[in-house]
Amino acid sequence: MPLIKKDKDDETYRIIGLVGSFGFTTAGAIAGGYFLGSYLDKKLDTYPWFMLVFIMLGIIGSFIEFFRVIMKLLSNENGR
């Protein structure tokens, strides 16, 4: 019986880790968009347009990735 509980605990920690990584994914995407957009704005003298566009793309991309992870988790749960 302990093996069944351990497997369930491992699965729980895996799910928490995947969902918890959303914060890091979002922060990285926003920071990347900020730095890339700022760099382009300085080079092209277009402040703040590229920065805003790339930050929004980072936010959208992180939410898309979050929903992909959630859909993968839900499909794994339903497949059991």
N, C-alpha and C positions, 0 to 999 in steps of 0.2 A: 503493500500500500504506500509506503513512503515515496516510491518512484513516481507514482501518479501525482502526488501533491507537488513534488519537485518539478515535474514537467509543467504543471499548471502554473506554478510560481515563476518559472522561467518564461513562460509565455506572457504572463502579466507584466513582468519587468521589460520584456521586449516591446510590448505595446506602449507602456509608459515612456520608454526611451524614444520610440518613434514619434509619438505625439508631443513629447517634451522638446524634441529637436525643432519644432516649429518656431520657437522663439529665436534660436540661433540662425535658422534659415532666413527668417524675416529680417533680423538685424543685419546679417551679412548681405542680403540682397539690397536693403536700403542703403547701407554704407557703401557698397559697390556702386550703386546708382549715383549716390552723392559724389563720390570721388571721380568717377568717370565723367559725369555731367559737368562737374566743376572744371575738370581738366579741359574738356572740349569748350566750355564757355570762355575760359581764359585764352585758349588758342584762337577762337573764332570771334571773341568779343561779343558774345550773345547772352551774357548773364541776365537772368537765371533760367533761361528756357531749357537748355539741355539738361541742367541739373534736375529741374522739375519733371521733365519727361522720363529721365532714367530712374528717378526715385519712384515714380508711378509704375514704371515697367517692373521694377524690383518688387514692389508690393504685389502687383498682379501675379508675377511669376511665383512668388512665395506662396500665395494662396492657391494657385493651381497645383503646385507641388504638394501642399498640405492636403488638398482634396484627393489627389492621387493616392497618397499614403492612407487616408481614411478609407477610400474605396477598396484598396488592396486589403486592409485589415478586415473590412466588412465581408469581402468575398472569401477570405480565409476562414472567418467565423461561420459563414453559411455553408462552406464546403465540408464541414466536419460531419 
